[in-house]
Amino acid sequence: MNLARRVADLLTDASYAGGWAFVRALPEPVAQAVFRAGADLAAARARGYAIDDEEHAVGLRCIAAVIFNEVADPVAAVSLSGPMARIPDPRIPVLGDLVRRKADAITAQLGGTLPGWRVEG
């Protein structure tokens, strides 16, 4: 399965897990006003990763987490995508934690800082 995305799509398409990862990293009032994300935003923040559950393409699931810079601004995202058959519901928490830990490790390697609302897990 091949899925190509333009960088600008990450910031304008909140149905894509990479976009959701960026949305959940924005200050909550900004994210709420721009994307009207509500409960999904809160859930993504609590997990530390975002999920695209067939919102972008039928049969495709994606999990993404944010990489932060030195002032805790979101600058990139790490994502994992695959067919629903390979990422069934029970695997989401395991893969989500893996993606989040990798994004946190990259953040640290780049000298980045996690935002105050986010704790390492």
Jmol script that loads the backbone (N, CA, C; Angstrom):
load data "model"
ATOM      1  N   MET A   1       0.851  -1.164   0.000  1.00  0.00           N
ATOM      2  CA  MET A   1       0.000   0.000   0.000  1.00  0.00           C
ATOM      3  C   MET A   1       0.897   1.228   0.000  1.00  0.00           C
ATOM      4  N   ASN A   2       0.638   2.153  -0.888  1.00  0.00           N
ATOM      5  CA  ASN A   2       1.448   3.354  -1.012  1.00  0.00           C
ATOM      6  C   ASN A   2       0.575   4.569  -0.738  1.00  0.00           C
ATOM      7  N   LEU A   3       1.017   5.421   0.174  1.00  0.00           N
ATOM      8  CA  LEU A   3       0.275   6.632   0.511  1.00  0.00           C
ATOM      9  C   LEU A   3       1.263   7.782   0.584  1.00  0.00           C
ATOM     10  N   ALA A   4       1.132   8.720  -0.306  1.00  0.00           N
ATOM     11  CA  ALA A   4       2.012   9.893  -0.316  1.00  0.00           C
ATOM     12  C   ALA A   4       1.214  11.103   0.150  1.00  0.00           C
ATOM     13  N   ARG A   5       1.850  11.929   0.999  1.00  0.00           N
ATOM     14  CA  ARG A   5       1.200  13.131   1.513  1.00  0.00           C
ATOM     15  C   ARG A   5       2.126  14.326   1.346  1.00  0.00           C
ATOM     16  N   ARG A   6       1.545  15.467   0.976  1.00  0.00           N
ATOM     17  CA  ARG A   6       2.308  16.711   0.944  1.00  0.00           C
ATOM     18  C   ARG A   6       2.444  17.225   2.368  1.00  0.00           C
ATOM     19  N   VAL A   7       3.536  17.899   2.656  1.00  0.00           N
ATOM     20  CA  VAL A   7       3.752  18.440   4.002  1.00  0.00           C
ATOM     21  C   VAL A   7       2.602  19.341   4.406  1.00  0.00           C
ATOM     22  N   ALA A   8       2.118  20.170   3.488  1.00  0.00           N
ATOM     23  CA  ALA A   8       1.015  21.095   3.817  1.00  0.00           C
ATOM     24  C   ALA A   8      -0.240  20.335   4.239  1.00  0.00           C
ATOM     25  N   ASP A   9      -0.433  19.126   3.723  1.00  0.00           N
ATOM     26  CA  ASP A   9      -1.608  18.340   4.095  1.00  0.00           C
ATOM     27  C   ASP A   9      -1.614  17.994   5.576  1.00  0.00           C
ATOM     28  N   LEU A  10      -0.435  17.832   6.176  1.00  0.00           N
ATOM     29  CA  LEU A  10      -0.357  17.500   7.592  1.00  0.00           C
ATOM     30  C   LEU A  10      -1.035  18.549   8.455  1.00  0.00           C
ATOM     31  N   LEU A  11      -0.905  19.794   8.058  1.00  0.00           N
ATOM     32  CA  LEU A  11      -1.441  20.882   8.864  1.00  0.00           C
ATOM     33  C   LEU A  11      -2.870  21.246   8.508  1.00  0.00           C
ATOM     34  N   THR A  12      -3.358  20.788   7.365  1.00  0.00           N
ATOM     35  CA  THR A  12      -4.704  21.159   6.946  1.00  0.00           C
ATOM     36  C   THR A  12      -5.676  20.004   6.948  1.00  0.00           C
ATOM     37  N   ASP A  13      -5.191  18.768   7.090  1.00  0.00           N
ATOM     38  CA  ASP A  13      -6.064  17.605   7.042  1.00  0.00           C
ATOM     39  C   ASP A  13      -6.009  16.856   8.365  1.00  0.00           C
ATOM     40  N   ALA A  14      -6.932  17.177   9.250  1.00  0.00           N
ATOM     41  CA  ALA A  14      -6.943  16.545  10.560  1.00  0.00           C
ATOM     42  C   ALA A  14      -7.489  15.126  10.521  1.00  0.00           C
ATOM     43  N   SER A  15      -7.901  14.637   9.349  1.00  0.00           N
ATOM     44  CA  SER A  15      -8.353  13.248   9.272  1.00  0.00           C
ATOM     45  C   SER A  15      -7.178  12.299   9.112  1.00  0.00           C
ATOM     46  N   TYR A  16      -6.005  12.827   8.853  1.00  0.00           N
ATOM     47  CA  TYR A  16      -4.789  12.034   8.681  1.00  0.00           C
ATOM     48  C   TYR A  16      -4.080  11.979  10.030  1.00  0.00           C
ATOM     49  N   ALA A  17      -3.583  10.814  10.428  1.00  0.00           N
ATOM     50  CA  ALA A  17      -2.981  10.685  11.763  1.00  0.00           C
ATOM     51  C   ALA A  17      -1.835  11.667  11.966  1.00  0.00           C
ATOM     52  N   GLY A  18      -1.036  11.926  10.923  1.00  0.00           N
ATOM     53  CA  GLY A  18       0.032  12.911  11.049  1.00  0.00           C
ATOM     54  C   GLY A  18      -0.525  14.279  11.367  1.00  0.00           C
ATOM     55  N   GLY A  19      -1.644  14.630  10.726  1.00  0.00           N
ATOM     56  CA  GLY A  19      -2.316  15.892  11.019  1.00  0.00           C
ATOM     57  C   GLY A  19      -2.847  15.917  12.438  1.00  0.00           C
ATOM     58  N   TRP A  20      -3.443  14.798  12.865  1.00  0.00           N
ATOM     59  CA  TRP A  20      -3.956  14.716  14.235  1.00  0.00           C
ATOM     60  C   TRP A  20      -2.825  14.845  15.245  1.00  0.00           C
ATOM     61  N   ALA A  21      -1.684  14.251  14.933  1.00  0.00           N
ATOM     62  CA  ALA A  21      -0.546  14.357  15.851  1.00  0.00           C
ATOM     63  C   ALA A  21      -0.160  15.821  16.034  1.00  0.00           C
ATOM     64  N   PHE A  22      -0.124  16.583  14.934  1.00  0.00           N
ATOM     65  CA  PHE A  22       0.183  18.008  15.039  1.00  0.00           C
ATOM     66  C   PHE A  22      -0.915  18.749  15.787  1.00  0.00           C
ATOM     67  N   VAL A  23      -2.161  18.430  15.507  1.00  0.00           N
ATOM     68  CA  VAL A  23      -3.282  19.100  16.169  1.00  0.00           C
ATOM     69  C   VAL A  23      -3.202  18.903  17.671  1.00  0.00           C
ATOM     70  N   ARG A  24      -2.937  17.683  18.098  1.00  0.00           N
ATOM     71  CA  ARG A  24      -2.916  17.422  19.541  1.00  0.00           C
ATOM     72  C   ARG A  24      -1.740  18.107  20.221  1.00  0.00           C
ATOM     73  N   ALA A  25      -0.750  18.531  19.448  1.00  0.00           N
ATOM     74  CA  ALA A  25       0.402  19.213  20.023  1.00  0.00           C
ATOM     75  C   ALA A  25       0.213  20.726  20.101  1.00  0.00           C
ATOM     76  N   LEU A  26      -0.791  21.247  19.427  1.00  0.00           N
ATOM     77  CA  LEU A  26      -1.071  22.684  19.481  1.00  0.00           C
ATOM     78  C   LEU A  26      -1.685  23.044  20.823  1.00  0.00           C
ATOM     79  N   PRO A  27      -1.565  24.292  21.244  1.00  0.00           N
ATOM     80  CA  PRO A  27      -2.286  24.708  22.457  1.00  0.00           C
ATOM     81  C   PRO A  27      -3.774  24.398  22.274  1.00  0.00           C
ATOM     82  N   GLU A  28      -4.395  23.878  23.299  1.00  0.00           N
ATOM     83  CA  GLU A  28      -5.767  23.396  23.171  1.00  0.00           C
ATOM     84  C   GLU A  28      -6.749  24.422  22.604  1.00  0.00           C
ATOM     85  N   PRO A  29      -6.731  25.678  23.038  1.00  0.00           N
ATOM     86  CA  PRO A  29      -7.677  26.636  22.463  1.00  0.00           C
ATOM     87  C   PRO A  29      -7.497  26.799  20.945  1.00  0.00           C
ATOM     88  N   VAL A  30      -6.244  26.765  20.495  1.00  0.00           N
ATOM     89  CA  VAL A  30      -5.980  26.901  19.056  1.00  0.00           C
ATOM     90  C   VAL A  30      -6.507  25.680  18.317  1.00  0.00           C
ATOM     91  N   ALA A  31      -6.185  24.504  18.822  1.00  0.00           N
ATOM     92  CA  ALA A  31      -6.637  23.276  18.171  1.00  0.00           C
ATOM     93  C   ALA A  31      -8.161  23.211  18.133  1.00  0.00           C
ATOM     94  N   GLN A  32      -8.806  23.565  19.230  1.00  0.00           N
ATOM     95  CA  GLN A  32     -10.271  23.530  19.290  1.00  0.00           C
ATOM     96  C   GLN A  32     -10.881  24.509  18.281  1.00  0.00           C
ATOM     97  N   ALA A  33     -10.319  25.707  18.211  1.00  0.00           N
ATOM     98  CA  ALA A  33     -10.868  26.731  17.322  1.00  0.00           C
ATOM     99  C   ALA A  33     -10.659  26.383  15.855  1.00  0.00           C
ATOM    100  N   VAL A  34      -9.489  25.875  15.527  1.00  0.00           N
ATOM    101  CA  VAL A  34      -9.170  25.604  14.131  1.00  0.00           C
ATOM    102  C   VAL A  34      -9.817  24.319  13.645  1.00  0.00           C
ATOM    103  N   PHE A  35      -9.753  23.276  14.447  1.00  0.00           N
ATOM    104  CA  PHE A  35     -10.197  21.965  13.982  1.00  0.00           C
ATOM    105  C   PHE A  35     -11.467  21.447  14.641  1.00  0.00           C
ATOM    106  N   ARG A  36     -11.945  22.122  15.688  1.00  0.00           N
ATOM    107  CA  ARG A  36     -13.137  21.676  16.406  1.00  0.00           C
ATOM    108  C   ARG A  36     -13.028  20.189  16.743  1.00  0.00           C
ATOM    109  N   ALA A  37     -11.902  19.815  17.323  1.00  0.00           N
ATOM    110  CA  ALA A  37     -11.574  18.415  17.535  1.00  0.00           C
ATOM    111  C   ALA A  37     -12.239  17.795  18.761  1.00  0.00           C
ATOM    112  N   GLY A  38     -12.529  18.581  19.783  1.00  0.00           N
ATOM    113  CA  GLY A  38     -13.250  18.108  20.951  1.00  0.00           C
ATOM    114  C   GLY A  38     -12.655  16.892  21.627  1.00  0.00           C
ATOM    115  N   ALA A  39     -13.481  15.876  21.831  1.00  0.00           N
ATOM    116  CA  ALA A  39     -13.096  14.684  22.579  1.00  0.00           C
ATOM    117  C   ALA A  39     -11.949  13.933  21.914  1.00  0.00           C
ATOM    118  N   ASP A  40     -11.896  13.915  20.582  1.00  0.00           N
ATOM    119  CA  ASP A  40     -10.807  13.222  19.900  1.00  0.00           C
ATOM    120  C   ASP A  40      -9.462  13.860  20.231  1.00  0.00           C
ATOM    121  N   LEU A  41      -9.437  15.170  20.349  1.00  0.00           N
ATOM    122  CA  LEU A  41      -8.206  15.874  20.704  1.00  0.00           C
ATOM    123  C   LEU A  41      -7.765  15.476  22.108  1.00  0.00           C
ATOM    124  N   ALA A  42      -8.695  15.472  23.037  1.00  0.00           N
ATOM    125  CA  ALA A  42      -8.365  15.105  24.415  1.00  0.00           C
ATOM    126  C   ALA A  42      -7.859  13.670  24.489  1.00  0.00           C
ATOM    127  N   ALA A  43      -8.477  12.772  23.762  1.00  0.00           N
ATOM    128  CA  ALA A  43      -8.049  11.368  23.768  1.00  0.00           C
ATOM    129  C   ALA A  43      -6.650  11.224  23.178  1.00  0.00           C
ATOM    130  N   ALA A  44      -6.363  11.934  22.086  1.00  0.00           N
ATOM    131  CA  ALA A  44      -5.039  11.859  21.459  1.00  0.00           C
ATOM    132  C   ALA A  44      -3.974  12.437  22.391  1.00  0.00           C
ATOM    133  N   ARG A  45      -4.294  13.514  23.068  1.00  0.00           N
ATOM    134  CA  ARG A  45      -3.339  14.099  24.019  1.00  0.00           C
ATOM    135  C   ARG A  45      -3.066  13.120  25.154  1.00  0.00           C
ATOM    136  N   ALA A  46      -4.109  12.496  25.678  1.00  0.00           N
ATOM    137  CA  ALA A  46      -3.947  11.562  26.797  1.00  0.00           C
ATOM    138  C   ALA A  46      -3.103  10.353  26.390  1.00  0.00           C
ATOM    139  N   ARG A  47      -3.295   9.861  25.182  1.00  0.00           N
ATOM    140  CA  ARG A  47      -2.527   8.701  24.696  1.00  0.00           C
ATOM    141  C   ARG A  47      -1.099   9.070  24.337  1.00  0.00           C
ATOM    142  N   GLY A  48      -0.924  10.281  23.805  1.00  0.00           N
ATOM    143  CA  GLY A  48       0.383  10.682  23.301  1.00  0.00           C
ATOM    144  C   GLY A  48       0.567  10.330  21.839  1.00  0.00           C
ATOM    145  N   TYR A  49      -0.458   9.878  21.177  1.00  0.00           N
ATOM    146  CA  TYR A  49      -0.417   9.571  19.747  1.00  0.00           C
ATOM    147  C   TYR A  49      -1.821   9.714  19.173  1.00  0.00           C
ATOM    148  N   ALA A  50      -1.867   9.921  17.871  1.00  0.00           N
ATOM    149  CA  ALA A  50      -3.141  10.086  17.171  1.00  0.00           C
ATOM    150  C   ALA A  50      -3.388   8.875  16.277  1.00  0.00           C
ATOM    151  N   ILE A  51      -4.651   8.638  15.988  1.00  0.00           N
ATOM    152  CA  ILE A  51      -5.033   7.492  15.165  1.00  0.00           C
ATOM    153  C   ILE A  51      -5.896   7.956  14.007  1.00  0.00           C
ATOM    154  N   ASP A  52      -5.561   7.505  12.818  1.00  0.00           N
ATOM    155  CA  ASP A  52      -6.415   7.658  11.635  1.00  0.00           C
ATOM    156  C   ASP A  52      -7.030   6.282  11.437  1.00  0.00           C
ATOM    157  N   ASP A  53      -8.295   6.173  11.731  1.00  0.00           N
ATOM    158  CA  ASP A  53      -8.994   4.887  11.667  1.00  0.00           C
ATOM    159  C   ASP A  53      -9.892   4.870  10.436  1.00  0.00           C
ATOM    160  N   GLU A  54      -9.293   4.737   9.279  1.00  0.00           N
ATOM    161  CA  GLU A  54      -9.960   4.716   7.979  1.00  0.00           C
ATOM    162  C   GLU A  54     -10.548   6.069   7.579  1.00  0.00           C
ATOM    163  N   GLU A  55     -10.170   7.173   8.258  1.00  0.00           N
ATOM    164  CA  GLU A  55     -10.668   8.477   7.850  1.00  0.00           C
ATOM    165  C   GLU A  55     -10.071   8.921   6.524  1.00  0.00           C
ATOM    166  N   HIS A  56      -8.827   8.554   6.281  1.00  0.00           N
ATOM    167  CA  HIS A  56      -8.167   8.981   5.045  1.00  0.00           C
ATOM    168  C   HIS A  56      -8.451   8.033   3.884  1.00  0.00           C
ATOM    169  N   ALA A  57      -8.413   6.748   4.152  1.00  0.00           N
ATOM    170  CA  ALA A  57      -8.628   5.757   3.091  1.00  0.00           C
ATOM    171  C   ALA A  57      -9.263   4.513   3.694  1.00  0.00           C
ATOM    172  N   VAL A  58     -10.228   3.959   3.013  1.00  0.00           N
ATOM    173  CA  VAL A  58     -10.905   2.755   3.475  1.00  0.00           C
ATOM    174  C   VAL A  58      -9.890   1.624   3.577  1.00  0.00           C
ATOM    175  N   GLY A  59      -9.893   0.943   4.724  1.00  0.00           N
ATOM    176  CA  GLY A  59      -9.000  -0.184   4.936  1.00  0.00           C
ATOM    177  C   GLY A  59      -7.629   0.182   5.444  1.00  0.00           C
ATOM    178  N   LEU A  60      -7.349   1.490   5.627  1.00  0.00           N
ATOM    179  CA  LEU A  60      -6.026   1.929   6.065  1.00  0.00           C
ATOM    180  C   LEU A  60      -6.111   2.536   7.464  1.00  0.00           C
ATOM    181  N   ARG A  61      -5.185   2.152   8.299  1.00  0.00           N
ATOM    182  CA  ARG A  61      -5.100   2.697   9.649  1.00  0.00           C
ATOM    183  C   ARG A  61      -3.705   3.292   9.813  1.00  0.00           C
ATOM    184  N   CYS A  62      -3.607   4.413  10.531  1.00  0.00           N
ATOM    185  CA  CYS A  62      -2.329   5.073  10.760  1.00  0.00           C
ATOM    186  C   CYS A  62      -2.255   5.537  12.211  1.00  0.00           C
ATOM    187  N   ILE A  63      -1.067   5.435  12.775  1.00  0.00           N
ATOM    188  CA  ILE A  63      -0.805   5.890  14.139  1.00  0.00           C
ATOM    189  C   ILE A  63       0.378   6.856  14.062  1.00  0.00           C
ATOM    190  N   ALA A  64       0.272   8.021  14.694  1.00  0.00           N
ATOM    191  CA  ALA A  64       1.334   9.022  14.599  1.00  0.00           C
ATOM    192  C   ALA A  64       1.560   9.735  15.927  1.00  0.00           C
ATOM    193  N   ALA A  65       2.802  10.163  16.130  1.00  0.00           N
ATOM    194  CA  ALA A  65       3.173  10.941  17.314  1.00  0.00           C
ATOM    195  C   ALA A  65       4.107  12.065  16.883  1.00  0.00           C
ATOM    196  N   VAL A  66       4.126  13.111  17.681  1.00  0.00           N
ATOM    197  CA  VAL A  66       4.843  14.341  17.325  1.00  0.00           C
ATOM    198  C   VAL A  66       6.286  14.357  17.838  1.00  0.00           C
ATOM    199  N   ILE A  67       7.138  14.991  17.043  1.00  0.00           N
ATOM    200  CA  ILE A  67       8.509  15.327  17.430  1.00  0.00           C
ATOM    201  C   ILE A  67       8.503  16.825  17.734  1.00  0.00           C
ATOM    202  N   PHE A  68       9.065  17.197  18.886  1.00  0.00           N
ATOM    203  CA  PHE A  68       9.057  18.590  19.331  1.00  0.00           C
ATOM    204  C   PHE A  68      10.443  19.216  19.245  1.00  0.00           C
ATOM    205  N   ASN A  69      10.480  20.550  19.053  1.00  0.00           N
ATOM    206  CA  ASN A  69      11.762  21.263  19.035  1.00  0.00           C
ATOM    207  C   ASN A  69      12.144  21.695  20.455  1.00  0.00           C
ATOM    208  N   GLU A  70      13.165  22.549  20.549  1.00  0.00           N
ATOM    209  CA  GLU A  70      13.706  22.949  21.852  1.00  0.00           C
ATOM    210  C   GLU A  70      12.753  23.801  22.676  1.00  0.00           C
ATOM    211  N   VAL A  71      11.739  24.390  22.065  1.00  0.00           N
ATOM    212  CA  VAL A  71      10.751  25.160  22.824  1.00  0.00           C
ATOM    213  C   VAL A  71       9.396  24.465  22.859  1.00  0.00           C
ATOM    214  N   ALA A  72       9.409  23.158  22.623  1.00  0.00           N
ATOM    215  CA  ALA A  72       8.232  22.292  22.710  1.00  0.00           C
ATOM    216  C   ALA A  72       7.176  22.570  21.643  1.00  0.00           C
ATOM    217  N   ASP A  73       7.595  23.139  20.502  1.00  0.00           N
ATOM    218  CA  ASP A  73       6.684  23.300  19.368  1.00  0.00           C
ATOM    219  C   ASP A  73       6.738  22.035  18.516  1.00  0.00           C
ATOM    220  N   PRO A  74       5.601  21.611  17.956  1.00  0.00           N
ATOM    221  CA  PRO A  74       5.629  20.442  17.070  1.00  0.00           C
ATOM    222  C   PRO A  74       6.333  20.790  15.762  1.00  0.00           C
ATOM    223  N   VAL A  75       7.285  19.948  15.337  1.00  0.00           N
ATOM    224  CA  VAL A  75       8.030  20.220  14.115  1.00  0.00           C
ATOM    225  C   VAL A  75       7.971  19.080  13.113  1.00  0.00           C
ATOM    226  N   ALA A  76       7.607  17.889  13.547  1.00  0.00           N
ATOM    227  CA  ALA A  76       7.526  16.729  12.662  1.00  0.00           C
ATOM    228  C   ALA A  76       6.687  15.662  13.350  1.00  0.00           C
ATOM    229  N   ALA A  77       6.410  14.609  12.623  1.00  0.00           N
ATOM    230  CA  ALA A  77       5.676  13.489  13.206  1.00  0.00           C
ATOM    231  C   ALA A  77       6.253  12.180  12.693  1.00  0.00           C
ATOM    232  N   VAL A  78       6.175  11.167  13.533  1.00  0.00           N
ATOM    233  CA  VAL A  78       6.534   9.806  13.160  1.00  0.00           C
ATOM    234  C   VAL A  78       5.223   9.060  13.018  1.00  0.00           C
ATOM    235  N   SER A  79       5.068   8.317  11.923  1.00  0.00           N
ATOM    236  CA  SER A  79       3.815   7.584  11.761  1.00  0.00           C
ATOM    237  C   SER A  79       4.056   6.160  11.280  1.00  0.00           C
ATOM    238  N   LEU A  80       3.080   5.337  11.548  1.00  0.00           N
ATOM    239  CA  LEU A  80       3.076   3.945  11.140  1.00  0.00           C
ATOM    240  C   LEU A  80       1.734   3.709  10.471  1.00  0.00           C
ATOM    241  N   SER A  81       1.745   3.197   9.247  1.00  0.00           N
ATOM    242  CA  SER A  81       0.499   2.970   8.509  1.00  0.00           C
ATOM    243  C   SER A  81       0.446   1.538   8.015  1.00  0.00           C
ATOM    244  N   GLY A  82      -0.758   1.044   7.884  1.00  0.00           N
ATOM    245  CA  GLY A  82      -0.917  -0.293   7.335  1.00  0.00           C
ATOM    246  C   GLY A  82      -2.379  -0.649   7.181  1.00  0.00           C
ATOM    247  N   PRO A  83      -2.632  -1.767   6.530  1.00  0.00           N
ATOM    248  CA  PRO A  83      -4.012  -2.210   6.369  1.00  0.00           C
ATOM    249  C   PRO A  83      -4.625  -2.588   7.722  1.00  0.00           C
ATOM    250  N   MET A  84      -5.913  -2.440   7.842  1.00  0.00           N
ATOM    251  CA  MET A  84      -6.625  -2.756   9.084  1.00  0.00           C
ATOM    252  C   MET A  84      -6.323  -4.182   9.554  1.00  0.00           C
ATOM    253  N   ALA A  85      -6.141  -5.096   8.623  1.00  0.00           N
ATOM    254  CA  ALA A  85      -5.872  -6.493   8.984  1.00  0.00           C
ATOM    255  C   ALA A  85      -4.548  -6.643   9.728  1.00  0.00           C
ATOM    256  N   ARG A  86      -3.589  -5.752   9.463  1.00  0.00           N
ATOM    257  CA  ARG A  86      -2.293  -5.829  10.131  1.00  0.00           C
ATOM    258  C   ARG A  86      -2.207  -4.942  11.359  1.00  0.00           C
ATOM    259  N   ILE A  87      -3.148  -4.020  11.493  1.00  0.00           N
ATOM    260  CA  ILE A  87      -3.202  -3.164  12.680  1.00  0.00           C
ATOM    261  C   ILE A  87      -4.612  -3.276  13.270  1.00  0.00           C
ATOM    262  N   PRO A  88      -4.953  -4.445  13.814  1.00  0.00           N
ATOM    263  CA  PRO A  88      -6.276  -4.614  14.416  1.00  0.00           C
ATOM    264  C   PRO A  88      -6.366  -3.843  15.738  1.00  0.00           C
ATOM    265  N   ASP A  89      -7.568  -3.647  16.228  1.00  0.00           N
ATOM    266  CA  ASP A  89      -7.798  -2.880  17.455  1.00  0.00           C
ATOM    267  C   ASP A  89      -6.873  -3.263  18.610  1.00  0.00           C
ATOM    268  N   PRO A  90      -6.674  -4.563  18.908  1.00  0.00           N
ATOM    269  CA  PRO A  90      -5.823  -4.902  20.057  1.00  0.00           C
ATOM    270  C   PRO A  90      -4.365  -4.458  19.910  1.00  0.00           C
ATOM    271  N   ARG A  91      -3.884  -4.247  18.701  1.00  0.00           N
ATOM    272  CA  ARG A  91      -2.490  -3.829  18.494  1.00  0.00           C
ATOM    273  C   ARG A  91      -2.297  -2.317  18.593  1.00  0.00           C
ATOM    274  N   ILE A  92      -3.380  -1.546  18.537  1.00  0.00           N
ATOM    275  CA  ILE A  92      -3.253  -0.091  18.540  1.00  0.00           C
ATOM    276  C   ILE A  92      -2.497   0.434  19.763  1.00  0.00           C
ATOM    277  N   PRO A  93      -2.849   0.036  20.993  1.00  0.00           N
ATOM    278  CA  PRO A  93      -2.102   0.575  22.143  1.00  0.00           C
ATOM    279  C   PRO A  93      -0.616   0.205  22.126  1.00  0.00           C
ATOM    280  N   VAL A  94      -0.303  -1.008  21.705  1.00  0.00           N
ATOM    281  CA  VAL A  94       1.099  -1.445  21.658  1.00  0.00           C
ATOM    282  C   VAL A  94       1.869  -0.651  20.609  1.00  0.00           C
ATOM    283  N   LEU A  95       1.322  -0.561  19.411  1.00  0.00           N
ATOM    284  CA  LEU A  95       1.992   0.182  18.336  1.00  0.00           C
ATOM    285  C   LEU A  95       1.997   1.680  18.623  1.00  0.00           C
ATOM    286  N   GLY A  96       0.912   2.190  19.211  1.00  0.00           N
ATOM    287  CA  GLY A  96       0.856   3.612  19.566  1.00  0.00           C
ATOM    288  C   GLY A  96       1.938   3.978  20.559  1.00  0.00           C
ATOM    289  N   ASP A  97       2.128   3.148  21.584  1.00  0.00           N
ATOM    290  CA  ASP A  97       3.193   3.410  22.558  1.00  0.00           C
ATOM    291  C   ASP A  97       4.564   3.345  21.893  1.00  0.00           C
ATOM    292  N   LEU A  98       4.755   2.414  20.976  1.00  0.00           N
ATOM    293  CA  LEU A  98       6.019   2.303  20.247  1.00  0.00           C
ATOM    294  C   LEU A  98       6.296   3.566  19.436  1.00  0.00           C
ATOM    295  N   VAL A  99       5.298   4.042  18.708  1.00  0.00           N
ATOM    296  CA  VAL A  99       5.448   5.250  17.891  1.00  0.00           C
ATOM    297  C   VAL A  99       5.713   6.463  18.787  1.00  0.00           C
ATOM    298  N   ARG A 100       4.976   6.576  19.889  1.00  0.00           N
ATOM    299  CA  ARG A 100       5.173   7.697  20.817  1.00  0.00           C
ATOM    300  C   ARG A 100       6.574   7.671  21.427  1.00  0.00           C
ATOM    301  N   ARG A 101       7.023   6.500  21.852  1.00  0.00           N
ATOM    302  CA  ARG A 101       8.370   6.402  22.426  1.00  0.00           C
ATOM    303  C   ARG A 101       9.442   6.766  21.398  1.00  0.00           C
ATOM    304  N   LYS A 102       9.251   6.352  20.154  1.00  0.00           N
ATOM    305  CA  LYS A 102      10.222   6.688  19.097  1.00  0.00           C
ATOM    306  C   LYS A 102      10.222   8.197  18.850  1.00  0.00           C
ATOM    307  N   ALA A 103       9.038   8.813  18.792  1.00  0.00           N
ATOM    308  CA  ALA A 103       8.973  10.274  18.606  1.00  0.00           C
ATOM    309  C   ALA A 103       9.636  10.999  19.775  1.00  0.00           C
ATOM    310  N   ASP A 104       9.423  10.506  20.998  1.00  0.00           N
ATOM    311  CA  ASP A 104      10.051  11.117  22.171  1.00  0.00           C
ATOM    312  C   ASP A 104      11.571  10.970  22.111  1.00  0.00           C
ATOM    313  N   ALA A 105      12.050   9.818  21.655  1.00  0.00           N
ATOM    314  CA  ALA A 105      13.497   9.589  21.544  1.00  0.00           C
ATOM    315  C   ALA A 105      14.108  10.526  20.500  1.00  0.00           C
ATOM    316  N   ILE A 106      13.425  10.693  19.372  1.00  0.00           N
ATOM    317  CA  ILE A 106      13.924  11.610  18.339  1.00  0.00           C
ATOM    318  C   ILE A 106      13.918  13.042  18.867  1.00  0.00           C
ATOM    319  N   THR A 107      12.855  13.399  19.584  1.00  0.00           N
ATOM    320  CA  THR A 107      12.789  14.731  20.206  1.00  0.00           C
ATOM    321  C   THR A 107      14.024  14.957  21.077  1.00  0.00           C
ATOM    322  N   ALA A 108      14.351  13.987  21.925  1.00  0.00           N
ATOM    323  CA  ALA A 108      15.504  14.115  22.813  1.00  0.00           C
ATOM    324  C   ALA A 108      16.811  14.182  22.022  1.00  0.00           C
ATOM    325  N   GLN A 109      16.945  13.353  20.992  1.00  0.00           N
ATOM    326  CA  GLN A 109      18.166  13.338  20.189  1.00  0.00           C
ATOM    327  C   GLN A 109      18.395  14.674  19.482  1.00  0.00           C
ATOM    328  N   LEU A 110      17.313  15.353  19.137  1.00  0.00           N
ATOM    329  CA  LEU A 110      17.417  16.641  18.455  1.00  0.00           C
ATOM    330  C   LEU A 110      17.503  17.817  19.430  1.00  0.00           C
ATOM    331  N   GLY A 111      17.530  17.519  20.718  1.00  0.00           N
ATOM    332  CA  GLY A 111      17.595  18.583  21.717  1.00  0.00           C
ATOM    333  C   GLY A 111      16.243  19.209  21.991  1.00  0.00           C
ATOM    334  N   GLY A 112      15.185  18.509  21.615  1.00  0.00           N
ATOM    335  CA  GLY A 112      13.831  19.021  21.820  1.00  0.00           C
ATOM    336  C   GLY A 112      13.355  18.821  23.243  1.00  0.00           C
ATOM    337  N   THR A 113      12.217  19.432  23.521  1.00  0.00           N
ATOM    338  CA  THR A 113      11.604  19.384  24.843  1.00  0.00           C
ATOM    339  C   THR A 113      10.144  18.993  24.708  1.00  0.00           C
ATOM    340  N   LEU A 114       9.692  18.107  25.571  1.00  0.00           N
ATOM    341  CA  LEU A 114       8.272  17.776  25.578  1.00  0.00           C
ATOM    342  C   LEU A 114       7.507  18.935  26.205  1.00  0.00           C
ATOM    343  N   PRO A 115       6.299  19.222  25.712  1.00  0.00           N
ATOM    344  CA  PRO A 115       5.510  20.306  26.297  1.00  0.00           C
ATOM    345  C   PRO A 115       5.088  19.958  27.727  1.00  0.00           C
ATOM    346  N   GLY A 116       4.739  20.975  28.500  1.00  0.00           N
ATOM    347  CA  GLY A 116       4.366  20.780  29.891  1.00  0.00           C
ATOM    348  C   GLY A 116       3.206  19.823  30.105  1.00  0.00           C
ATOM    349  N   TRP A 117       2.276  19.781  29.155  1.00  0.00           N
ATOM    350  CA  TRP A 117       1.131  18.886  29.306  1.00  0.00           C
ATOM    351  C   TRP A 117       1.465  17.449  28.969  1.00  0.00           C
ATOM    352  N   ARG A 118       2.645  17.211  28.473  1.00  0.00           N
ATOM    353  CA  ARG A 118       3.061  15.879  28.013  1.00  0.00           C
ATOM    354  C   ARG A 118       4.138  15.341  28.935  1.00  0.00           C
ATOM    355  N   VAL A 119       4.034  14.116  29.332  1.00  0.00           N
ATOM    356  CA  VAL A 119       5.059  13.482  30.156  1.00  0.00           C
ATOM    357  C   VAL A 119       5.615  12.285  29.401  1.00  0.00           C
ATOM    358  N   GLU A 120       6.897  12.000  29.633  1.00  0.00           N
ATOM    359  CA  GLU A 120       7.499  10.838  28.981  1.00  0.00           C
ATOM    360  C   GLU A 120       6.851   9.584  29.547  1.00  0.00           C
ATOM    361  N   GLY A 121       6.627   8.617  28.657  1.00  0.00           N
ATOM    362  CA  GLY A 121       6.011   7.384  29.120  1.00  0.00           C
ATOM    363  C   GLY A 121       6.699   6.274  28.539  1.00  0.00           C
TER     364      GLY A 121
END
end "model"
wireframe off; spacefill off
backbone 0.3
color backbone group
